[in-house]
Amino acid sequence: MQKMLQQGHRILQKRLTIAAVLFFVSVTLLVVNDKIVHHDLYNFGLTFSETWAGPYWLNYALLYQAAIIPLTLYCEDPWLFLFSEVFVLTATQDILFFVLVGRFPTEVWWWTPLPGWTTEFQFALSAISLTCVGFARTYFLNKKRATSAS
């Protein structure tokens, strides 16, 4: 019985790993697409317009969420996954974008809802998010192990 449980856990871990890799590839492709629009096309003369920006942002958000939903199906603790998704992935998405562009903004990030937001704040948010999610994941895994051991 124990061997069957371990085998089932290994299969679940492989499926989750595949889902995570596919999710990372999906988000990377979305960020590359975002770079094409916000960097390359602007260099070719694209001008901002709400006419194309609204549908583009809606499509981007829907594709991003569509990439996330399959991971929730494989996650053992959906609340922890949701916490991870909100804080880690959204905090590091802009950083990945600017890594692909090859430079970070030196001025205030005017497109964020927070006044005075800068690259340094985004890096701090990402680092804090990664740390909090790491602690939360460790806490929940230890709690789960303690519950299953008793």
Secondary structure, DSSP 8 states (H G I E B T S, - for coil): -HHHHHHHHHHHHHHHHHHHHHHHHHHHHHHHHHHIIIIIIHHTT----HHHHHHHHHHHHHHHHHHHHHHHHH-S-HHHHHHHIIIIIHHHHHHHHHHHHT---SS--TTSSSTT--HHHHHHHHHHHHHHHHHHHHHHHHHHHHHHH-
